[in-house]
Amino acid sequence: MCALISIRFKLFSPTSTINGCLEDQLGSKRNSYYLSLISHLTFLNAAREVDRIQNNNTKDQ
């Protein structure tokens, strides 16, 4: 699985508009969604790997 996560850094500007603030909030929500999705998929892969190892161990015995 290959995922692209974009993180943008903005310099502080006193003239930043409300649209810019909304865009930043939406961007951070999108990034946190992708991060939670990646961690969930990582957990599923780890659980699948544990099941595979346990199945191999029971076959060997």
C-alpha positions as CSV (number, residue, x, y, z in Angstrom):
1,M,0.0,0.0,0.0
2,C,1.4,3.4,-0.9
3,A,-0.2,6.5,0.5
4,L,0.7,10.2,-0.1
5,I,0.4,12.5,2.9
6,S,0.9,16.2,2.2
7,I,1.8,18.5,5.1
8,R,2.0,22.2,4.4
9,F,3.6,24.8,6.6
10,K,2.4,28.4,6.3
11,L,4.2,31.4,7.7
12,F,2.1,33.5,10.1
13,S,0.4,36.4,8.3
14,P,-1.8,38.9,10.1
15,T,-3.7,39.5,6.8
16,S,-4.8,35.8,6.5
17,T,-8.4,35.5,5.4
18,I,-11.2,33.4,6.8
19,N,-11.0,31.3,3.6
20,G,-7.4,30.5,4.4
21,C,-8.3,29.5,7.9
22,L,-11.1,27.3,6.7
23,E,-8.8,25.7,4.1
24,D,-6.2,25.0,6.8
25,Q,-8.9,23.3,9.0
26,L,-10.2,21.2,6.1
27,G,-6.6,20.2,5.2
28,S,-5.8,19.1,8.7
29,K,-9.0,17.2,8.9
30,R,-8.2,15.5,5.6
31,N,-4.6,14.6,6.8
32,S,-5.9,13.3,10.2
33,Y,-8.4,11.1,8.2
34,Y,-5.6,9.7,6.1
35,L,-3.4,9.1,9.2
36,S,-6.2,7.3,11.0
37,L,-6.9,5.2,7.8
38,I,-3.2,4.3,7.5
39,S,-3.0,3.3,11.2
40,H,-6.2,1.2,10.9
41,L,-4.8,-0.6,7.8
42,T,-1.5,-1.1,9.6
43,F,-3.4,-2.7,12.5
44,L,-5.3,-4.9,10.1
45,N,-2.1,-6.0,8.4
46,A,-0.5,-6.8,11.7
47,A,-3.5,-8.8,12.9
48,R,-3.5,-10.7,9.6
49,E,0.2,-11.5,10.0
50,V,-0.3,-12.7,13.6
51,D,-3.1,-15.0,12.3
52,R,-0.8,-16.3,9.6
53,I,2.0,-17.0,12.0
54,Q,-0.4,-18.8,14.5
55,N,-1.8,-20.9,11.6
56,N,1.8,-21.9,10.6
57,N,2.7,-22.8,14.2
58,T,-0.4,-25.0,14.6
59,K,0.4,-26.8,11.3
60,D,4.0,-27.5,12.5
61,Q,2.8,-29.1,15.7
